[in-house]
Amino acid sequence: MMAGRAHGHRNRLRRVIPRVLLLVLAVYAVSFAIYLLLHSHTPPSPPDPTPRTDARAAASSQKPWPRLPSFLPWVGVRSPPPHTCEAYFGNGFSRRLEVLPSRGGGGWFRCHHSETLGSSICEGARVRLDPSLIAMSRGGEPLEKVMGRTEEEELPKYEPGALQVEGPAAGRTAPLVDAEFLNAYVPTGGIGMHTMRALLESARVVPHGELHCSQWVEEPTLLVTRFEYANLFHTITDWYSAYVSSRVTDLPKRPNVVFVDGHCKAQLEQTWEALFSSVTYAKNFSGSVCFRHAILSPLGYETAMFKGLSESFSCEGASAQSLQGKPDYEKTSRLSEFGEMIVASFDLLQDDIVSSKKRNGLNVLFVRREDYLAHPRHSGKVESRLSNEAEVYDAIDKWAKGFKCKVNVINGLFAHMTMKEQLRAILEASVVIGAHGAGLTHLVSATPDTKVLEIISSMYRRPHFALISQWKALDYHPINLKGSYARIRDVINELSNILTGLGC
């Protein structure tokens, strides 16, 4: 009896279980169909994904920093005392000003102020630049296409809102900074048209969701305005400011550069492209552009290299190795570090170049001034600083052929050489000779054992290259002329003494 009941129970289970399984599968299929139906009409994600708060996450496609023999840390170390040599050239940007604090994923903005230089490096996240609110020429054109264009057309004039930062705002928009902030931390100083200050003055804070952009730039980007962009000395001050801005803000890789100016293309732009990850003109963007991380680079006029022409401060060059173990704030290796950065950007930071300096004789590099077309307002003629330059060069070349040591006189026609060729000539030179002129600014990349002989006209008695030599600890020899004519015997005697000091 019991066996019969058990058998019947098993038969009923065999009939019920398949029905339950079919029911479960049907419910699952209907649920899945409803899910697909609902999600097929969901709008796509907006082009602005969740903001990154760490700029390092977006820097993978940028150029890495090269290894520099003279590099010393810029952050995470004690700030140098104000108005010292290291404060001028290194990270004297020790006062951090939280203009717009970060609040959980939104935008932020801060400035790093240098009491010594009287300028600031500012940076922000979720920053919008609107080229339509900037009055200036397009920029980046071939020189021959824009001959006669005025400088006023090439420099930016901003309307309110040209720069925007996302953050808590009272109403739809509010100024990012006020006049009191600008006067304290971005003063005009002696600069008649302070474009970085004007850009900050135009800046507005917009609420979350109001930062409308045609495109996003994910990687850290420097916003740079150049003035005398075709002159090597002034351009090197711009390069230095951009380099310092990158180090002070602790960028993990080399940033992009956006020129917020309308200058045409010039030969020196190739070095911008070598130093940094990319170069773009602001007016070349098709619409408003937003940056995950934007850095406003101070003007080249605000660097120690330029301020040293009018301000007196005690500063001597020294090796990074000597300063690493025993910091001395009245000395610096920063200019040597920067020179190595330029050299490394052209793949010239190699021991074989330096070691070959004496292998085939001593190179005497004569840096020449020659005619070339520099910018739309230039006649193509350079002003002579040494009226008998060709005579001096020919006399040195002839004299060197009969000297007791092998001496190679190099004709430094820099205007007709690529930047890489110019740098190689500087690196291989044992002695650099030249009349006062921008080409001598290449001394920032010279090796520590290089000797400098500057021939100085009485009309151009300026300290540019004596100071660069001092800040790099180069052996400097001036010949001061009564006019612009140099006596051949005086130049050869001084050169002979220098070569004798080199063991020749």
C-alpha positions in Angstrom: 0.0 0.0 0.0 2.7 2.4 1.0 4.7 1.5 -2.0 1.8 2.4 -4.3 1.3 5.8 -2.8 5.0 6.7 -3.2 4.9 5.7 -6.8 1.9 8.0 -7.5 3.6 10.9 -5.8 6.6 10.5 -8.0 4.5 10.5 -11.1 2.8 13.8 -10.1 6.2 15.4 -9.5 7.3 14.4 -13.0 4.3 16.2 -14.5 4.6 19.4 -12.3 8.4 20.1 -12.5 8.5 20.7 -16.3 5.5 23.0 -16.0 7.2 25.1 -13.3 10.4 25.3 -15.3 8.5 26.5 -18.4 6.8 29.2 -16.3 10.1 30.5 -14.9 11.7 30.6 -18.4 8.7 32.5 -19.7 8.9 35.1 -16.9 12.6 35.6 -17.5 12.1 36.0 -21.3 9.4 38.7 -20.8 11.5 40.6 -18.3 14.5 40.6 -20.7 12.3 41.8 -23.6 11.0 44.7 -21.4 14.6 45.6 -20.5 15.7 45.7 -24.1 12.7 47.8 -25.1 13.3 50.4 -22.4 17.1 50.7 -23.0 16.8 50.9 -26.7 15.2 54.4 -26.3 17.7 55.7 -23.7 19.6 58.8 -25.0 23.3 58.4 -25.5 25.8 59.6 -22.9 26.8 63.2 -23.2 30.2 64.0 -24.7 31.4 65.2 -21.3 31.9 62.1 -19.1 32.5 62.2 -15.3 35.3 64.7 -14.7 38.7 63.6 -13.7 40.1 65.3 -10.6 43.6 64.0 -11.2 45.3 65.4 -14.4 47.7 62.4 -14.4 44.9 60.1 -15.6 44.7 62.0 -18.9 48.3 62.5 -19.7 49.2 59.1 -21.3 49.5 60.3 -24.9 51.9 63.2 -24.0 55.7 63.2 -24.3 57.5 62.1 -21.2 60.0 64.4 -19.5 63.6 63.5 -20.5 66.1 62.7 -17.9 68.2 65.8 -17.3 71.6 65.6 -15.6 71.0 69.0 -13.8 67.4 68.3 -12.7 66.5 69.0 -9.1 63.0 68.6 -7.6 60.6 71.6 -8.0 57.9 70.5 -5.6 58.0 68.6 -2.3 61.0 70.5 -1.1 61.5 73.6 1.1 60.6 76.8 -0.8 63.6 79.2 -1.3 63.5 82.5 0.7 62.1 85.4 -1.3 64.4 87.5 -3.5 67.2 84.8 -3.5 68.7 83.4 -6.6 66.8 80.2 -6.4 63.5 82.1 -5.8 64.1 84.0 -9.1 64.9 80.9 -11.2 63.3 78.0 -9.3 60.0 77.5 -7.4 59.6 80.8 -5.7 55.9 80.4 -6.4 55.3 79.5 -2.8 52.0 81.2 -2.0 49.1 79.0 -3.0 45.8 80.8 -3.5 42.6 78.7 -3.7 40.5 80.9 -5.9 37.8 78.3 -6.5 38.3 75.2 -4.3 37.5 71.7 -5.6 34.1 70.4 -4.4 33.7 66.8 -5.4 34.2 66.5 -9.1 33.5 70.0 -10.3 35.9 72.6 -11.5 38.5 74.3 -9.5 41.0 77.2 -9.9 44.1 78.2 -8.0 47.2 80.4 -8.4 50.8 80.0 -7.3 52.2 83.4 -6.5 55.9 84.5 -6.4 56.7 87.5 -4.2 60.1 87.6 -5.9 58.9 87.9 -9.5 55.6 89.6 -8.7 53.7 87.2 -10.9 51.6 84.1 -10.6 51.1 80.7 -12.3 47.4 79.9 -12.4 45.7 76.6 -13.1 42.2 75.2 -13.2 40.1 72.2 -14.0 37.0 72.3 -16.3 38.0 75.5 -17.9 36.4 76.8 -21.1 38.0 79.1 -23.7 35.8 80.8 -26.3 37.8 82.0 -29.3 34.8 83.9 -30.6 35.1 86.3 -27.6 38.8 87.0 -28.4 39.5 89.7 -30.9 42.8 88.9 -32.8 44.0 87.5 -36.1 43.7 83.8 -36.7 47.4 83.0 -36.2 49.7 80.3 -37.7 49.6 81.7 -41.2 52.7 81.7 -43.5 54.7 84.9 -43.0 54.5 86.0 -46.7 50.7 85.9 -46.5 50.4 88.5 -43.7 53.2 91.0 -44.5 52.3 94.4 -43.1 49.9 93.2 -40.5 50.1 95.2 -37.3 51.0 93.8 -33.9 47.8 95.2 -32.5 45.9 92.8 -34.7 47.9 89.8 -33.4 47.5 90.4 -29.7 44.3 89.3 -27.9 41.5 91.5 -26.6 39.0 89.7 -24.4 35.3 90.1 -23.9 33.7 89.0 -20.6 33.4 85.2 -20.5 36.2 84.5 -22.9 37.4 82.2 -20.1 35.0 80.3 -17.9 35.5 77.9 -15.0 32.8 75.6 -13.7 32.0 76.1 -10.0 29.5 77.4 -7.5 28.2 80.7 -8.9 25.9 83.4 -7.6 23.4 83.5 -10.5 24.2 82.4 -14.0 27.8 83.8 -14.0 30.1 85.6 -11.7 33.6 87.1 -12.0 36.4 84.6 -11.2 38.6 87.2 -9.5 38.2 90.9 -8.7 40.4 93.9 -9.2 41.9 93.6 -5.7 43.1 90.0 -6.5 44.6 91.0 -9.8 46.4 94.0 -8.4 47.9 91.9 -5.6 48.8 88.7 -7.5 48.9 89.6 -11.3 50.1 93.2 -11.3 50.8 94.9 -14.5 54.2 96.1 -13.3 56.0 97.7 -16.2 54.1 95.7 -18.9 51.8 98.0 -20.9 49.6 95.2 -22.2 49.4 92.4 -19.7 47.5 89.7 -21.6 47.4 87.1 -18.8 45.9 89.6 -16.4 43.3 90.6 -19.1 42.4 86.9 -19.6 41.8 86.4 -15.9 39.8 89.7 -15.8 37.5 88.2 -18.5 37.0 84.9 -16.6 33.6 84.0 -15.2 32.4 81.2 -12.9 29.5 79.2 -14.4 27.2 76.7 -12.5 27.5 73.0 -13.1 25.9 72.0 -16.4 26.4 75.5 -18.0 29.9 74.7 -19.4 29.0 74.2 -23.0 31.8 73.1 -25.2 32.4 72.1 -28.8 35.2 69.8 -27.7 37.2 68.7 -24.7 40.9 68.5 -24.3 41.7 65.8 -21.8 45.4 66.5 -21.3 47.1 69.3 -19.3 47.5 72.3 -21.6 49.4 75.6 -21.2 47.7 78.8 -22.4 50.6 81.1 -23.7 50.6 84.6 -25.1 53.8 85.6 -26.9 55.0 89.1 -27.8 58.3 89.3 -29.5 57.9 85.8 -30.8 60.5 85.9 -33.6 63.4 87.1 -31.4 65.4 84.3 -29.8 66.1 86.0 -26.5 62.4 86.9 -25.9 61.2 83.5 -27.1 63.6 81.7 -24.8 62.0 83.7 -21.9 58.7 82.4 -23.1 60.0 78.8 -23.2 61.4 79.2 -19.7 58.1 80.5 -18.3 56.3 77.6 -19.9 58.8 75.1 -18.6 58.7 76.6 -15.0 54.8 76.6 -15.2 54.9 72.9 -16.0 57.2 72.0 -13.2 55.6 74.2 -10.5 52.2 72.6 -11.3 53.9 69.2 -11.2 52.7 67.9 -14.5 53.7 64.3 -15.0 54.4 64.7 -18.7 55.0 67.5 -21.2 51.8 69.5 -21.7 50.1 70.7 -24.8 50.5 74.4 -25.7 47.8 76.7 -27.0 48.9 80.1 -28.3 46.4 82.7 -27.3 47.8 85.1 -29.8 47.5 85.7 -33.6 51.1 85.6 -34.7 52.1 84.0 -37.9 54.4 81.0 -38.1 58.0 81.6 -37.4 61.1 79.4 -37.4 61.2 79.3 -33.6 57.8 77.5 -33.5 59.7 74.2 -34.3 61.3 74.4 -30.9 57.9 74.9 -29.2 56.8 71.7 -30.9 60.0 69.9 -29.8 59.8 71.1 -26.2 56.1 70.3 -25.6 53.6 67.7 -26.7 51.6 69.7 -29.3 51.1 73.3 -30.4 47.7 74.9 -31.5 46.5 78.4 -32.0 43.4 79.4 -30.1 41.6 80.7 -33.2 42.2 77.4 -35.0 39.6 75.7 -32.8 36.3 75.4 -34.6 34.3 76.5 -31.5 34.5 76.8 -27.7 37.0 74.4 -26.2 37.1 73.0 -22.7 40.2 71.7 -20.8 40.3 69.2 -18.0 43.4 71.0 -16.8 44.5 74.4 -18.1 47.6 76.3 -16.9 48.1 80.0 -17.6 51.8 80.6 -18.2 53.2 84.0 -17.1 54.6 86.4 -19.7 58.2 86.0 -20.7 58.7 89.6 -19.4 58.1 88.2 -15.9 60.9 85.7 -15.9 64.2 86.1 -14.0 66.0 86.1 -17.4 64.2 89.3 -18.3 64.0 90.9 -14.9 67.7 90.5 -14.5 68.2 93.2 -17.1 66.6 95.8 -14.8 66.8 94.3 -11.2 69.9 93.7 -9.3 70.1 90.4 -7.4 72.9 88.2 -6.3 72.9 85.0 -8.3 75.6 82.6 -9.5 75.4 79.4 -11.5 76.4 76.1 -9.9 76.2 72.4 -10.7 73.1 70.5 -9.6 75.4 68.0 -7.9 77.0 70.6 -5.7 73.5 72.0 -4.7 71.9 68.6 -4.1 73.8 67.8 -1.0 74.3 71.4 0.1 71.6 73.8 -0.9 72.7 77.4 -1.5 69.9 79.8 -2.3 72.3 82.4 -3.7 73.2 79.9 -6.4 71.2 78.0 -9.0 71.4 75.2 -11.6 68.0 75.9 -13.1 69.2 77.6 -16.2 71.5 74.7 -16.9 68.6 72.3 -16.4 66.5 74.3 -18.8 69.3 74.3 -21.4 69.5 70.6 -21.1 65.7 70.4 -21.6 66.1 72.2 -25.0 69.0 70.0 -26.0 67.2 66.8 -25.0 64.1 67.9 -27.0 66.2 67.6 -30.1 67.8 64.3 -29.1 71.2 66.0 -28.6 71.7 65.2 -24.9 74.4 62.7 -25.7 77.8 62.1 -24.2 79.5 61.6 -27.6 78.8 65.2 -28.6 80.5 66.6 -25.5 83.4 64.2 -25.5 84.1 65.0 -29.2 84.8 68.7 -28.4 88.5 68.3 -28.4 88.9 65.2 -30.5 89.2 67.0 -33.8 90.6 70.3 -32.5 89.0 73.2 -30.6 85.9 74.7 -32.2 85.6 78.5 -32.1 82.0 79.4 -33.0 81.6 82.9 -34.4 77.9 83.7 -34.1 77.0 86.0 -37.0 74.3 88.6 -37.5 72.7 88.3 -40.9 69.7 89.6 -42.8 66.5 87.6 -42.6 62.8 88.2 -42.6 61.6 87.8 -39.1 57.9 89.0 -38.9 55.3 91.0 -40.8 56.7 94.3 -39.7 60.3 93.5 -40.4 62.3 94.9 -43.4 64.5 91.8 -43.6 67.6 93.9 -42.6 69.3 93.5 -39.3 70.9 96.4 -37.5 74.7 96.0 -37.4 76.3 95.7 -33.9 79.8 95.2 -35.3 80.4 97.3 -38.4 83.4 95.2 -39.5 82.0 91.8 -38.6 83.0 90.1 -41.9 86.6 91.5 -41.5 86.9 90.2 -38.0 85.6 86.8 -38.9 88.0 86.4 -41.9 91.0 87.6 -39.8 90.2 85.0 -37.1 89.7 82.2 -39.6 93.1 83.1 -41.3 94.9 83.4 -37.9 93.5 80.1 -36.6 95.1 78.2 -39.5 98.6 79.1 -38.3 97.9 78.6 -34.6 100.0 76.1 -32.6 96.9 74.0 -31.9 94.3 72.8 -34.3 91.5 75.4 -34.2 88.3 75.1 -36.3 86.5 78.4 -36.8 82.8 77.8 -37.3 80.7 80.3 -39.3 77.6 80.6 -37.2 75.0 81.7 -39.7 72.2 80.8 -37.4 69.4 82.4 -39.5 70.1 79.8 -42.2 70.5 76.8 -39.9 67.9 74.6 -38.3 67.5 74.8 -34.6 69.1 71.3 -34.2 72.2 72.5 -36.2 72.4 75.7 -34.1 72.3 73.7 -30.8 74.9 71.2 -32.0 77.2 74.0 -32.9 76.8 75.5 -29.4 77.4 72.1 -27.8 80.5 71.4 -29.8 82.0 74.9 -29.3 84.9 75.4 -26.9 84.7 79.2 -27.5 81.7 81.2 -28.5 82.4 84.6 -30.1 79.8 87.2 -31.2 78.7 90.7 -31.2 75.7 91.5 -28.9 72.7 89.8 -30.5 69.9 87.4 -29.8 71.8 84.4 -31.2 74.1 84.5 -28.1 71.0 83.4 -26.1 71.9 79.9 -27.1 74.5 80.1 -24.3 71.7 78.7 -22.0 72.4 75.3 -23.8 76.3 75.6 -23.7 78.3 73.0 -21.8 79.9 74.1 -18.5 83.4 74.3 -19.9 82.4 76.8 -22.7 84.2 80.1 -22.9 82.4 83.3 -24.1 83.9 86.3 -25.9 81.4 89.0 -26.5 82.3 92.0 -28.7 80.2 94.9 -27.4 79.4 98.1 -29.4 79.1 101.3 -27.3 75.6 101.6 -28.6 74.5 98.2 -27.3 76.2 97.9 -23.9 73.6 95.6 -22.4 74.1 92.8 -19.8 72.1 90.0 -21.4 74.9 87.6 -22.1 77.2 88.5 -19.3 74.3 87.6 -17.0 73.4 84.3 -18.7 77.1 83.4 -18.5 77.1 84.3 -14.8 73.9 82.3 -14.1 75.4 79.3 -15.8 78.9 79.8 -14.4 80.5 80.2 -17.9 83.9 81.9 -18.3 82.9 85.3 -19.8 85.2 87.8 -21.6 83.9 91.1 -22.9 85.6 93.5 -25.4 84.0 96.9 -25.1 84.3 99.0 -28.2 84.3 102.8 -28.4 82.0 102.6 -31.3 81.0 99.6 -33.5 84.4 99.0 -35.0 86.6 96.3 -33.5 90.4 96.3 -33.8 91.5 92.9 -35.2 94.6 92.7 -33.0 92.5 93.2 -29.8 90.1 90.4 -30.7 92.8 87.9 -31.7 94.9 88.7 -28.5 91.9 88.0 -26.3 91.0 84.8 -28.2 94.6 83.6 -28.0 94.6 84.1 -24.2 91.4 82.1 -23.9 92.8 79.2 -26.0 96.0 79.2 -24.0 93.8 78.8 -20.9 92.3 75.7 -22.5 95.8 74.2 -22.7 96.5 75.1 -26.3 
